[in-house]
Structures are given as structure tokens and as C-alpha cells.
Amino acid sequence: MRRIMLLVAMFTLVAAACSSDDPTFSDAPIDTQPPAATADAIEADDQTSDGTSLIVSEVTIVDSPGFVVIHRDADGAPGEDVGHVAIPQGTSLEVAVPFDGPVESGDYWPMLHVDAGEAGTYEFPGADVPVTDAEDNVVMVQITLTVEGAG
């Protein structure tokens, strides 16, 4: 009899510990959303194109809408811009950036710019300056574009 009472007491304690009244237990669904982006970033890979656009695989702008701007390479650094597209605040995937005109094979710099002037209008030089990270580096990446089948 003593054993039965001990088993009943243990069962009651275990059941109480697992009850939904326990503040450490929740039967609410688990949030599977990715955490909010906390840093501006741009990712693009070397690619082949017809010379009218290129693809930025992922871009994140945290504090405002912005632009992905493609700069032609000028001796290993960003040179003139040759195309841009507006992006919303947050993370965007597979962003197609059209060129202002046909381009040739070579190195290019997808760069993140803030939309600080007239909303949706690219103004650089002007209000829509490049975005910088915590170390004051411009948020950009260098890629090689191979143009095939243009024309």
C-alpha cells in the first residue's frame, strides 16, 4: 500500500510539473520566422548575362528603402554607375538590376545606397549616398560579369 501511495504521489508531482500552468512551459506554436536583419549587406556571385542586367542574390537594408547600384570597375575600385534598382527596407532576394545600356564583360561592383532624397528617385551624387557598415566600409561586393549572347 505504501508503494502505491508513493507512486501516486510521484505521478501527481510529475503531472503538476508538466502542466501548462508552469510558466516555463508553453504549448504555443514555435516561431519559425528568421530573426530580423540587423546589418546592411549585399551578396552577388560572378555570373553570365546578356549584358542588359545582373542578379544580386541577396540584399538587406535595415533602416530605410534604398537602391542597388552597379558600378563599373575602375582599376580595382568602384567607378561610374551603369545601372540601379530601388529596393524596399528589409531583405530582398534575387534582385535583377537593369543596366542603363548594354555593358561588356568585366568586373562590376554591386553597391548599396540609401534612398534619402525624393522617394524612389535615385539621386547620386546627392542625397542617396552609399551605405556604410559599423567600420565605415561601403556595403558592396566585386563580381565578374561575363556577357554572352548580347545583341
N, C-alpha and C positions, 0 to 999 in steps of 0.2 A: 504494500500500500504506500509505503514511504517513497518507493521508487516511482510510482505512478504520479504522486503529488509533485515530486521533483521534476519529472518530465513535463507535467502540465505547467509548472512554474517557468521552466526553461522555454517552453513553447510560447508562453504568454510574453515573456521578455523579448524573445526574438521577433514575434509578431509586432510588438509595440515599437521596436527599433526600426522595423521596415515599414511602418505605417506612413501614409502620405502627410500626416501631421508633423513629421520630423522636418525641420527647416532645412536640413542638408539633403533631403530627397525631393525630387520633383518628377512628376510624370508628364511634365510639359514636353513638347517635342524639342529636340535639339536643333539649335540654329545652325544650319549648314552654309550660310552665306559667308563668302570670304570677308576677311576684315577690310574695313575701309582703307583705301590707299592713303598712305601718309607721306609719300615722297613723289615729286615730279620725276618722270622717267620717259625714255623713248628707246624702243628696240626695233631694229631692222637688220635684215641679213643681205649679203651680196645676192644679186638677183639678175634675171634676164627679163627684158621688157621690149616692147616695140618702140620705145623712145617717147611715148606720149604720157607715161605716168610711172610711178613706182609704188610699192606697197610698204607701209610701215606696219610691222606685225603687232605692236602694242605701244600705246602712248598713254601716259597718265599725267593729268594736270590737276593739282589739288585745289587751288584757291579760286580759280576763275575759268571761264572758257578761254580758248586760245587758238593757236594756229600751229600746224606742222608746216614748216618752211623747208624747202630743199635748196641747199646752196651748192653751187659748183665748187669743186676743189681748186684752190689757188696755192700751189706749192705746199701741199700738206695742211692747209688751213681752209676754213670756210671762205668762199669768195661770194660772187654775185648770187642773188637768189633767182631760181629758174622755175619756181612753182610753189604753190601753197594751198592749203585747205583749212577751213575752220573746223574746230573740234569742240565738243561740249566739255564742261568740267567733269572730271572723273576719268575713268579708264575707257579707251576705245580700242577695238581690235580690228586688224586687217584694214587699215585706213589707206585708201587709194588716193595718192596725191598727184593731181594732173600737173604736167609741165606747161609753162606759158607758151611754148613752141617745142618742136622736136629737138631732142638732145642726142648727143653721141655717147658712145661707151666711155666710161671713165669713173673716177671717184666722185662721190657726192656726199653731202653732209645733211641728213635729216636733222632738223633743229626745232626745239620747242620755243614758241613765242607766246607771250601773254596777249590777250585781247583787252587792252586798257583804254583804247580810244573809242571811236564810233563802233558800236557792237556789230560784229560780223564783217567789218571792213578792215582789210589788212593795211596797216599804216606803219611802215618801216622803210627808211628811217622815220622816226616819230614815236608815238605812244606805245606801239606794240613791240616792245624790246624783247630780246631773248630771255628765257627763264634761266635762273642760276640755282645751283644746289647750295647746301649748307656751307660748302667750302668755297663758294663763289665761282664755281666752274659752270660754264654754259652747258645746259642739258642738250646733248647732241651725240650722234654716233656717225662714224665714217663707214661708208659702204662702197662696193664696186658694182656698177651697173653695166651690164653687157646688153647692148642694143642689137636686136636681130629682127628681121622681117619688117623693118620700117618702110613706109612708103606707099 
